[in-house]
Amino acid sequence: MLYAQTPVHEKRRLFRERLASGEIMRFPGAFNPLSARLIERKGFEGVYISGAVLAADLGLPDIGLTTLTEVAGRGQQIARMTELPAIIDADTGFGEPMNVARTIQTLEDAGLAGTHIEDQVNPKRCGHLDGKQVVDDDTALKRIRAAVDGRRDPNFLIMARTDIRAVDGLAAAIDRAKALVDAGADAIFPEALTGPDEFAAVRAAVDVPLLANMTEFGKGELLTARQLEDIGINIVIYPVTLLRLAMGAAMTGLDTIRAEGTQAGLLGKMQTRAELYELLDYEAYGQFDTNVFNFTL
């Protein structure tokens, strides 16, 4: 009932423990708190909170228009609804190095298990679009050092994302990944790699956990979790999958209502009232209410 029962520091500790096991962890992207609870109920290991999804939720493109306040607030709403660890996308850190340090502390306070900071210039672009630009080595490393220096809970995961593969090639991505690890990054997110050989090359180059982004309609091949685990990838995210599925179903539903004048033909495709109430743990709320108001005047 209400929010997760696992304390935040324990979520982070268990996440770090699981991450060290070598077993791959699957993090579907939650587009709202209820979908985070569904991700948990379906047996996944974590919840991902995508910057692109947060922007889309506000009706905005993924070009760095969201603020730290918006991202942290939505992240808190999602993270507190599940016993699973939640990783959130912090774009370029929302400013200069001191801003990055503040971002880390704000996300810690919001109950997240970790975040990633990327090396794009501002304003950033979606990682699978053309025309990206990345900052120089010095700026990229300062962001990660500031994030590490700002962290208070040593189990809060600070991941460095590099977008340089699509700009300067795989060798540059490997060099940047190594430098980011030296700067203190706990894990690396090499964005927009094209296939298993490229993931394997990065895996061979660094000895920290790696994240693979299996986003649809992007630059790379969609690999299975087993394939990624065999390469040595530690986390796989599906950042926009649930939002795309939900919006696709919504488009179909609205078209049907316009064409037929009723939603009757869609009932078999819907989550039922009983399924929704079960996911919400509605019965527990009712029991709690009865226990509190069990008197008469």
Secondary structure, DSSP 4 states (H G I P E B T S, - for coil): --S-SS-HHHHHHHHHHHHTT---EEEEBPSSHHHHHHHHHTT-S-EEE-HHHHHHHTT--SSS-S-HHHHHHHHHHHHTT-SS-EEEE-TT-SSSHHHHHHHHHHHHHTT-SEEEEE-BPSSP--TTSSS--B--HHHHHHHHHHHHHH-SSTTSEEEEEE-THHHH-HHHHHHHHHHHHHTT-SEEEETT--SHHHHHHHHHH--S-BEEE--TTSSS----HHHHHHHT--EEEE-SHHHHHHHHHHHHHHHHHHHHS-SGGGGGGSPPHHHHHHHHTHHHHHHHHHHHS----
